[in-house]
């Protein structure tokens, strides 16, 4: 019997049309646009100026505080300006614009790092390097990894869970990374076990990735510390709380963290980035991005430099098909539509989804018929219809009381609503207001 979480969840069409497409290398962009707010927390502080020459991997923005992260130049080139640009959030953010020196040979080095299994760094050095090299969570949340790994003395921690679920429809970046970099991911897991001083790691993978499950089962068959958990296909199983419940049957408290039940969760992409940082001193300057859509000519997965304009990725797969309605940063459930193709890839960009007119059309919103479908599918046990109504009417104190901040924004409620009500849209709006109200109180 395959494991899964018991509360809520849905089964949208998977549309994993790029799962068999190996990861390709994107051409070096002529210009990169590197935002300084690519992580949860305080934006980084720019330490370069216009006309400065920079090298690949050079720190160009330093961590702005404890919950923050360094940002490195993804190319060798010249800083042409410090500008305000629209990023994937839809808002203008400060950005470092670098014109690539295309004559610089280092920009064209396609280094194939050899597998390095011996872990020399001690726990303190591991945490310091993760901090220095700008590693953040690559599963979407972009939480600075060094912060997550700093466990307070006296905290009971016994499990590391590696999130290889990738339950969002269309996206296959993690799947391909697991198939192509499995041995490196295994070393990355051992690095974190050493840093955390624990002996139990579990890799959670949904059953629609059987090739990845078999590969990791083979790699772990003689390892007592690392196990593989095959999971039932169910959205949103990639959420930390849902994944912990599915694998360990532990319930993270409301407003609590995985550490409250003795667990730390990291995405497979983050694990690979940690491996590169510790074993090869490589900062986080590129990541795997799925570029997909049913009508794209050459949908595939790519290694992409941070700061690459999304236009470059779309051109690489053959351009926008006729009848394109939306370009989404992320997957169709939790992703957000972007305003234009000049928006750059950031550390949190897992996929670019091109949606046609017929796929993107929404039904006309109607009155709620009190069917309770949104309540049934909510993995957090909330009442989405109520939270939408409270947000719509500006009753934010009441929305806070009804736990609107507990919503993980998975979109399951909007997906099943027979009245086509924009539940998630209003809940997101309400959450932003409640967050601002809570901040002002503090």
N, C-alpha and C positions, 0 to 999 in steps of 0.2 A: 504494500500500500504506500503510494507516494505521499510525502508530507506536504502540508499546506497550512495556511492560517485559517481559523474557523469562522471569523466574523466578516461578513460582507464580501466584496470582490465581484469581478465580472470577467467575461471571456470575449473580448473584442477580437475581430479578425487579426491574425498575427502579421500578415503581409511582410514577412521577413525575406523580401525579394533579393537582398544582397548577401544572404548568409553564406553563399558559395563563392562570393567575390573576395579574392585575396586582397590584402592591404597594399595599395599602391602609394608611391611617393609623389606628392604634389610638387610641381615645379616651384622654384624659389620665386616668391612674389617680388615685383619691382619696388613696391612700397608696402610697409607694414604699419598698421595703426594699433598701437599697444595701449589699451586702457589701463589705468592704474587701480581700478576697482574691479578686480577679477575674482573676488573672494568675499565670503561673508565677513563682516567686521569693518575695521577702519581701513580706508583706502591707503595705498602705499604713498610714500613721499618721493617725488621726483628728485633725482640727484644728477641729472644731465641737463645741458643747456643747448639751445639752438646752435647748430654748426659743429657740435661735438662729434668726433669720430667714435664709433662703438664697435666692439667685437662680439662675435657670437658667444652667448652665455654670460656677457658682462651684466652686472647688476645696474639697472637704469632707474629703478624705484625701490627704495628701502621700506621694509615693514614699518607701518605707521603706529604700531602698538602691539600689545600681547596677542589680540585676535586680529591678525593681519598677516601679510605675506610679502616676501621679496618678489620682484618682477625682473626678468632678465631679457636682454635683447635676443630675439630669435634669429637675427641676421647680423652680418658685418655691414656697416654702412655709415651714413651721416644723419644725425638728427636734423630734420628740416624745420620742424616747428613743434611747439607744445600747444595743442589745440583742444577745443571742445567738440566732440563728435557724438552722434547718436550710436549707442551700443545696443546689445541684444535686449536690454531692458526697455528700449524705446525712449529713454531719456538721454539728454546730452551729458556726457561725462568727460573728465579730463583725460587726455590721451597723448602719448608720445609718438610722433610720426617719424619714421626712419626710412630714408631712401636707400635701398640696397645697393651696395657696391658690387655690381655683377661681374666685375673683373677680378674680384677678390676670390682666390681659389678656395678659401675656407668655406665660402657659401655653397660650393658645389661638392664638397666632400660628403660622400655617402658612406659614412663610417659604419662598418658592420662590427659592432662590439662583440668580442668573444664571450661565450658563457663563462661567468666567473662564480664559482660555487663556494669558495672559501670566504667566510665572513670574518674579517680582521677587526672591524670597528667594534668597540664596546657599546653598551647601552647609551651612555652619555653622548658619545660621538655620533651614534645613529640619530638621536633626536636633534642634535645640533645641525647635522647635514640636511635633514629633512626640512628644518627651519631655513637654513642658508640657501638651499636650492629651490625654494618657493613651491614646495609640494602642497597641493590642496586636494580635497576630495573631487574626483573626476566623475562621480556618479550623478552629478547635478547640483548638489548642495554647495560645493566649493568651500567647505569648511577647512581652515588651515590645519593640515595634518599633525603638525607638531603640538598643537593645542589639544587635539583629541587624545594624543598619546601620553600626555602628562597626567599620570594617575596620582591622585593624592595619597599620601601615606595612610595606611589603614583601610583603604578601599579594597574590597574583596573582588578580585578579577580572576576569572578562570578560563574564559574562552575568547578567542579571536574568530570572528566570522568574516569570510571573504564573500562579497556579494558579486556573484556571476550570473544573477538572475536575468537582467536586461528584459524586463517584462513589457516595457513600452513597445507598442506595435511599430513596425518598420525598422527600428534600430538594430544594428548587428555589429557595432564597433567592438563591444566587449566580447562577443562570441568569436569574432575573428582574432582578436588579441589572444584569447585563451588558446585557440588552435595554433597560432603561429609563435607565441612566446610562452608556452606552458612551463618550460624548464626555468626560465627567468622568473616567472611568477612564483614558482615553488621556492626559489631562493629568496624572493622578496617576502614571502610568508615567514620563512625561517628567520629573516632579519628582524621582523616585527616580534616574533616570539621571543627572540633574544632581548630585544629592547624592552619588552613588557615582562620578561621573566616568568612566562607561563609555558605550558606544554600541550595546549589543546587548540587546534585550529580546525575549522570546518568550512569547506568550500561549498556554498549553496548554488546549484545550477538547475534551471528548469528543464523538464524532460523533453522540450522541443530542441534541445541542444545535446542530443545523445552522443554525438561524436566528441564533444568537449567532456561530457561525463565519463566516457570510456577512457579518454586520454588521461584525465586526472586520476581516475581509479587505478590505472596502470602505473602512473608515476608515484602514487601513494601506497601501493600494496605492501611495501616493506617498511613503511613509516608509521610509527605508533602515534606520532603527534599531529599528523594532518589527515583528515578524513574528508570524504565527499558525500554530500547529501543531495540526492536526486529529488527534485520537487515537482509537484503537480503544476501544470501551467495555469496560472491564475493571476490576474492583475488586481491590485498593485503589490505583488509579492516582493518587489525590490525595495519597498519602504522598510526602513530599519526595524520598526516595531513589528511589522508583519513577518519579516524574515526571521527575527529572533523567536517569535511565537511559533512559526512553522518548524524551525529546526530544533529548538530547545524546550518548547512549550513554556517559556517564561513570558510573563506579561509585564511589559515596561509600564510603570505607573503613569497616570495622566500627568502631563507637564514634566514627566521625568525623562531620564536619559538612559541609553543602553547600559552605562556603567552602574546604574542603580540595581541592575540584575546581573552584574558581574561580566558584562560583555562589551567588547569594542568591535565595531563593524567597519570594514573598509572595502571599497569597490576594487575590482580586479585591475582597472586602469591605474588606480592610485598605487596599488601594490607594485605594478610594473614600473611606475615612475619612481617609487622608493628604491626599487632594485637598481635602476639606472643612477640615481643620486648616490647611493652608498657604494656600489661596486665600480662605477665609472665616473663619478663626480660630474654627472650631467644634470644641469638644471631643467626645470619644466619649461621647455620652449616649443614643444610640439605635442600633438596628441592625435589619436585616431578619431576621425569623423566619418559617419555614414552620410553619404549624399544620395538621396533616394526619392522615389516617387513612381507611381505606376506608369506614367507616360514619358519618363526620362529615357533618353537613348542609351546611356551607359552608366546607370546607377551603380555605385561601388563604394568601397571603403578606402580612406586615404589617410596617410600621415601628413598632417597639416601644421605648418608653422603658426604659432600664436600670432595674431595680428593680421593674418591673411584676409583680404576682403572676400566676403561670401560670393561676390561676383566671379572671382577666379575659380571657385569650386564649381559654380553653375556652368561656367564656360567649359570647364574640363569634362563635364559629363554631357556636353552637346548643346548647352543653352536651354532657355526656358521653352517648353513645348507650347504650342498654340492653345489658348484656353486656360492658361494658368491663372488661378484665383488667389492663392496664398503661398508664401514661402514661410515655413515655420522653423524656428530655432528649437530643435529638440524633436520629440515625437508628437503624435496627434493628440495624446491625452493630456500631457502636462506642458507641452511646448507652447511658445508664444509666437504669434505672427510678427514678422519684422517689417519695417516700413520700406526699406530699400535694400539693394544688394551691396551697398557700400559698407554696411555693418561688418565689423571684423569678427573673425573666430577668436574666442577667448578660451581660458582654461576649462570653462564649464560647457563648451559647445560639444555635445555628443553626436549631434546629427543635424542635417539640413533636409527638410522634407518639402518637396514641391507638390502642391495639391491643385487639382484641376477644378474647374467651375462646378461640375456635377458632384464632385466629392465634398466640396467645401460648403455647399448650400445648407443653410439651417432652415428648419421648419418655422413657420410663424408661431411665436409664443402665444400660448393660450392660458386660461386660468388653471390653477392647480386643481386636480380632480381628487386629491386626497387618497391617492392609490397606495402611498407609502413605499413605492419602489425605491426612491432615493434613500430612505431610511434603511431598507433591507440591504442595499449594496454598500453602504458607507462602512469602510473598514475600521473607522474610529468610533463607531457607535453614536454618531451625531444625528441631528435632524436637519438635513440640508435645506428643506423647504422653509423651516422656521428661520434659519440663519439668513437665507436670502431675503425673506420678508423684513427681518429686523434691519438688515443693511439697506434695503431699498427705502425704508421709512426713516432712516437716520437714527435708529434706536441702538446706538453703539454700546452703551453701558449694559443694556440687556443682552446684546449679542456676545459681549465679553463674558457675562454671567453664564450664558449658554454654551461656553467653551468654543467660540469661533476660532480661537488661536490654536486649537487642537487639530483643526483641519489640515491635512497634508496636501491638499489641492490636487488630488489624483484625477478628478473629473468624472469619477464613476457615476455620480448623481446626475450630472448633465447628460451623460451618455444614455441612461435608461429612461429619462423623463419622457413620458408619452405626450406631454403638453409642450415640449420643446422649450422649457423655461431655462433661461441662462443662469442656472444656479451657481456654477463655479465663478462666473464673471462677478456677480454681486458679492459672493463670499470673499473673493480675493480683495475686492474694493473695501469691504467691511473690515477685513483683517488689517489692511494698510492703515485705516483710520484708527482702529483700536491700538495698533502698535504705536502710532504717533501719540495717542492719548496717554498710553502707559509710560512712554518716554518722558512726556512733559510732566507727569506726576513725580517722576524720579529726578 
